[in-house]
Amino acid sequence: MTMTSANEECFQQPHWLMLARGLHVDRWLDDGQWVGTGGIEMPRAVHLRTGQRYFRFASSAAPAAQVAGGWWIDFENFNTISRFHEKNEMSLTEAARLFLALPYDWSRVDRLVSAILEVPLKAYAGAGKPVRPVDHEDSHIGYGRSGKGQIPEGASSWVPQKHGGVTQLHIPGLYVKREDHSARQLYEIAFPHPRIESIVSGRVRI
């Protein structure tokens, strides 16, 4: 019998599905990331297994988002990235950028977060979509912050690795902005003992 997920209510709220699709531009965390592009192609709801370790590539520039951010992968998909990094003598950071389509504007990808899931959760799962560049108000073309919101003609996109690609997870509700700062956020309950490791010279330093 499947236990009720702690974030079940989020799956009745359509904006979380829009966010998983990369279509929602609100910043749930003040981490400098813009989510109006990228996301998951044809996201499907899945149950995550408690007692399993999940992984997330994060940035030292956004400490508040390192565990609270919604984008994760499971152990099998992390191993796909890790094996590719070792086999091709590519840094773990660059392998993560390749498989997860993480532009330089979005994240330094210099932190690896891993944590055991302690409570039942659901996530949206699927293959990543290309990340398209955005024309900024200051005429700078980048991938990170919304500006005019127009796609520059001829500009290249970040396309996640398709051959032997990975399934990405977006976990709704891990962090929600609210006035009551005394109440614990869901990420603190679901991942109470996260391990955050530095990725130095492309390799994890424990």
C-alpha positions as CSV (number, residue, x, y, z in Angstrom):
1,M,0.0,0.0,0.0
2,T,1.4,3.4,-1.1
3,M,1.6,5.9,1.7
4,T,0.4,9.4,1.2
5,S,3.1,11.7,-0.1
6,A,4.0,14.7,2.0
7,N,3.8,16.9,-1.0
8,E,0.6,15.3,-2.5
9,E,-1.2,18.7,-2.3
10,C,1.3,20.2,-4.8
11,F,0.1,17.8,-7.5
12,Q,-3.4,19.4,-7.3
13,Q,-1.8,22.8,-8.0
14,P,-1.1,23.4,-11.7
15,H,1.7,25.9,-11.2
16,W,4.0,23.2,-9.9
17,L,3.5,21.2,-13.1
18,M,4.2,24.4,-15.1
19,L,7.4,24.9,-13.1
20,A,8.5,21.3,-13.9
21,R,7.9,22.0,-17.6
22,G,10.1,25.1,-17.4
23,L,7.3,27.5,-18.0
24,H,6.9,29.3,-14.7
25,V,9.1,32.3,-14.1
26,D,8.5,33.0,-10.4
27,R,11.6,32.6,-8.2
28,W,10.8,30.3,-5.3
29,L,14.3,30.8,-4.0
30,D,16.3,34.0,-4.3
31,D,19.1,32.1,-6.0
32,G,19.5,34.1,-9.2
33,Q,18.2,31.3,-11.4
34,W,15.5,31.8,-14.0
35,V,13.3,28.9,-15.0
36,G,11.4,30.2,-18.0
37,T,13.3,27.7,-20.3
38,G,14.5,24.2,-19.9
39,G,12.5,22.0,-17.6
40,I,11.2,18.5,-18.2
41,E,9.7,17.2,-21.5
42,M,6.3,15.4,-20.8
43,P,6.7,15.3,-17.0
44,R,5.0,12.3,-15.3
45,A,4.3,12.0,-11.6
46,V,6.3,9.3,-9.8
47,H,6.6,8.1,-6.2
48,L,10.1,8.4,-4.7
49,R,11.4,5.6,-2.4
50,T,12.2,6.4,1.2
51,G,15.5,5.1,2.3
52,Q,17.1,5.8,-1.1
53,R,19.8,8.4,-1.7
54,Y,19.0,11.3,-4.1
55,F,21.5,13.7,-5.7
56,R,21.5,17.3,-6.7
57,F,24.2,19.5,-8.5
58,A,24.2,22.9,-6.9
59,S,26.2,26.1,-6.6
60,S,28.3,27.7,-3.9
61,A,26.9,31.0,-5.0
62,A,23.4,30.0,-3.8
63,P,23.8,28.3,-0.4
64,A,20.1,28.6,0.4
65,A,19.2,26.6,-2.6
66,Q,21.7,23.8,-2.3
67,V,19.3,21.4,-0.5
68,A,16.0,23.3,-0.9
69,G,16.1,23.4,-4.7
70,G,13.6,21.2,-6.5
71,W,15.8,19.6,-9.2
72,W,17.2,16.2,-8.3
73,I,18.3,12.8,-9.8
74,D,18.3,9.3,-8.3
75,F,21.3,7.1,-7.7
76,E,21.1,5.3,-11.0
77,N,21.1,8.5,-13.0
78,F,23.8,10.0,-10.9
79,N,25.9,7.0,-11.7
80,T,25.3,7.5,-15.4
81,I,26.8,11.0,-15.2
82,S,29.6,9.8,-12.9
83,R,30.6,6.9,-15.2
84,F,30.6,9.3,-18.2
85,H,32.8,11.7,-16.4
86,E,35.3,8.9,-15.5
87,K,35.3,7.2,-18.9
88,N,35.7,10.3,-21.0
89,E,38.2,12.1,-18.7
90,M,35.7,15.0,-18.4
91,S,35.2,16.9,-15.2
92,L,32.1,15.9,-13.1
93,T,31.0,19.5,-13.4
94,E,31.1,19.5,-17.2
95,A,29.5,16.0,-17.3
96,A,26.6,17.3,-15.2
97,R,26.2,20.4,-17.5
98,L,26.1,18.1,-20.5
99,F,23.5,15.7,-19.2
100,L,21.4,18.2,-17.3
101,A,21.7,21.2,-19.6
102,L,23.0,23.5,-16.9
103,P,24.3,26.8,-18.5
104,Y,27.0,28.8,-16.8
105,D,24.5,31.6,-16.1
106,W,22.4,29.2,-14.0
107,S,24.9,27.5,-11.7
108,R,28.6,27.1,-10.9
109,V,27.9,23.3,-10.5
110,D,30.6,23.2,-7.8
111,R,28.6,21.5,-5.1
112,L,27.2,17.9,-5.0
113,V,24.3,17.4,-2.6
114,S,23.2,13.9,-1.6
115,A,20.6,12.9,0.9
116,I,18.5,9.9,2.1
117,L,14.8,10.5,1.6
118,E,13.1,10.1,5.0
119,V,9.4,10.7,4.1
120,P,7.3,9.7,1.2
121,L,7.4,12.2,-1.7
122,K,6.2,12.5,-5.2
123,A,8.1,14.1,-8.1
124,Y,7.7,15.0,-11.7
125,A,10.1,12.9,-13.8
126,G,11.3,12.9,-17.4
127,A,13.9,13.8,-19.9
128,G,15.3,17.4,-19.8
129,K,14.3,19.9,-22.4
130,P,16.8,22.2,-24.2
131,V,17.7,25.5,-22.4
132,R,17.2,28.4,-24.8
133,P,19.2,31.7,-24.5
134,V,17.2,34.8,-23.6
135,D,17.8,38.4,-24.8
136,H,18.3,40.6,-21.8
137,E,17.2,44.2,-21.4
138,D,20.8,45.3,-21.5
139,S,21.3,43.5,-24.9
140,H,23.3,40.8,-23.1
141,I,22.4,37.3,-24.3
142,G,22.4,34.8,-21.5
143,Y,20.5,31.9,-20.1
144,G,19.9,32.9,-16.5
145,R,17.8,36.0,-15.9
146,S,14.6,37.1,-17.7
147,G,14.7,40.3,-19.7
148,K,12.8,40.9,-22.9
149,G,12.1,37.2,-22.9
150,Q,12.9,36.9,-26.6
151,I,14.9,34.2,-28.2
152,P,17.8,35.7,-30.1
153,E,18.0,34.6,-33.7
154,G,20.8,32.2,-34.4
155,A,21.7,31.8,-30.7
156,S,22.6,28.3,-29.7
157,S,20.7,26.3,-27.0
158,W,22.0,24.0,-24.3
159,V,20.6,20.5,-25.2
160,P,20.8,17.7,-22.6
161,Q,22.6,14.5,-23.6
162,K,20.1,12.3,-25.4
163,H,22.1,9.1,-26.0
164,G,22.3,7.3,-22.7
165,G,20.6,10.4,-21.1
166,V,19.2,10.7,-17.6
167,T,15.8,11.1,-16.1
168,Q,15.5,14.3,-14.1
169,L,13.3,14.8,-11.1
170,H,11.5,18.0,-10.0
171,I,10.2,17.7,-6.4
172,P,7.4,20.2,-5.8
173,G,7.0,21.9,-2.4
174,L,10.5,21.4,-0.9
175,Y,10.6,25.1,-0.3
176,V,7.6,27.5,-0.2
177,K,7.8,31.2,0.6
178,R,5.8,32.1,3.6
179,E,5.6,34.6,6.5
180,D,6.0,32.0,9.3
181,H,9.7,31.4,9.3
182,S,9.5,29.2,12.4
183,A,7.8,26.4,10.6
184,R,10.1,23.8,9.0
185,Q,10.3,23.6,5.3
186,L,9.5,20.3,3.6
187,Y,13.2,19.8,2.5
188,E,14.3,19.9,6.1
189,I,11.9,17.1,6.9
190,A,12.4,15.0,3.8
191,F,16.2,15.4,3.7
192,P,17.2,16.1,7.3
193,H,20.8,14.9,7.0
194,P,22.1,16.1,3.6
195,R,25.8,15.7,2.6
196,I,27.2,18.7,0.7
197,E,30.5,18.1,-1.1
198,S,32.8,20.5,-3.0
199,I,33.5,19.7,-6.6
200,V,37.2,20.8,-6.9
201,S,38.9,20.5,-10.3
202,G,36.0,18.6,-11.6
203,R,36.1,15.9,-8.9
204,V,34.3,15.5,-5.6
205,R,36.2,16.4,-2.4
206,I,34.7,14.6,0.6
